[in-house]
């Protein structure tokens, strides 16, 4: 059985997914793309243990870029506020 890789990100108690990459290096490259595109979000690269299962549109990262952009902006603001609060 071959290994598949997925990229995950949790936003507001919902996990968004990108993946089913068979090639590990390709999965790493795409993981780095998401991490660079949305630097305030925490992405995870994981091996898919179960067999192939389709990713529903409401959880597929590429179909939810507006949510990712909003969460990234919100995280940037929140991190900035926390940072300035610790300085005072």
Secondary structure, DSSP 4 states (H G I P E B T S, - for coil): ---EEEEEEEETTEEEEEEEESSHHHHHHHHHHHHHHTTTS-EEEEEE-S---PPPGGGBGGG-HHHHHHHHHHHHHHHHHHHHHHH-
